[in-house]
Amino acid sequence: MNPTDTITLIEGYDAMRVFLETVSLRLGKTDEEVDFIVGGLKWADGAPVDPAMWQDWLAAVQITCSCRTG
């Protein structure tokens, strides 16, 4: 992925879903613990609070974009 690559709104939605599912599974989190995940998504001093979540997000975007048709 390059910083100038773009995705559609639907791809963004799907990427976030894949991202949240991946992080939830990796951390063994339940629906009640979504606030914990969201807290890790925040930025602090120009970097994600949880760098692993940033890598999971990039992977989710890659998976979503690789499924494009046409």
Legacy VTK file of the C-alpha trace (Angstrom):
# vtk DataFile Version 3.0
C-alpha trace
ASCII
DATASET POLYDATA
POINTS 70 float
0.000 0.000 0.000
1.130 3.536 -0.774
0.062 6.678 1.125
-1.686 7.945 -2.023
-3.757 4.779 -2.570
-7.484 5.257 -2.070
-10.357 2.979 -1.138
-14.106 3.358 -1.457
-16.412 3.977 1.489
-17.568 0.373 1.319
-13.990 -0.900 1.241
-13.196 1.345 4.217
-16.127 -0.078 6.120
-15.118 -3.642 5.266
-11.510 -2.914 6.189
-12.578 -1.601 9.591
-14.722 -4.681 10.132
-11.826 -6.990 9.215
-9.532 -4.916 11.400
-11.828 -5.076 14.446
-12.436 -8.797 13.983
-8.679 -9.448 13.692
-7.813 -7.404 16.760
-10.693 -8.874 18.767
-9.549 -12.406 17.940
-5.874 -11.640 18.606
-6.653 -10.100 21.986
-9.485 -12.483 22.874
-11.784 -9.524 23.472
-15.581 -9.578 23.760
-18.156 -6.994 22.673
-17.918 -5.357 26.108
-14.256 -4.656 25.514
-14.628 -2.609 22.312
-13.685 0.532 24.260
-10.303 -1.059 24.943
-9.760 -1.630 21.229
-10.879 1.871 20.309
-8.490 3.268 22.930
-5.631 1.536 21.140
-6.620 3.246 17.895
-5.957 6.729 19.229
-2.864 8.666 18.216
-0.294 9.919 20.699
2.732 11.983 19.710
2.198 11.181 16.024
2.055 7.409 16.513
-0.710 4.938 17.332
-1.083 4.088 21.011
-0.860 0.409 19.977
1.464 -0.040 16.961
0.203 -3.613 16.458
-3.290 -2.240 15.813
-1.877 0.041 13.107
-0.290 -2.993 11.427
-3.597 -4.906 11.713
-5.409 -1.939 10.111
-2.966 -1.868 7.185
-3.421 -5.622 6.711
-7.214 -5.246 6.756
-7.045 -2.543 4.080
-4.754 -4.760 1.985
-7.137 -7.729 2.279
-10.116 -5.554 1.350
-8.378 -3.958 -1.651
-7.140 -7.316 -2.934
-10.781 -8.395 -3.270
-11.619 -5.642 -5.781
-13.217 -6.806 -9.003
-12.821 -5.377 -12.490
LINES 1 71
70 0 1 2 3 4 5 6 7 8 9 10 11 12 13 14 15 16 17 18 19 20 21 22 23 24 25 26 27 28 29 30 31 32 33 34 35 36 37 38 39 40 41 42 43 44 45 46 47 48 49 50 51 52 53 54 55 56 57 58 59 60 61 62 63 64 65 66 67 68 69
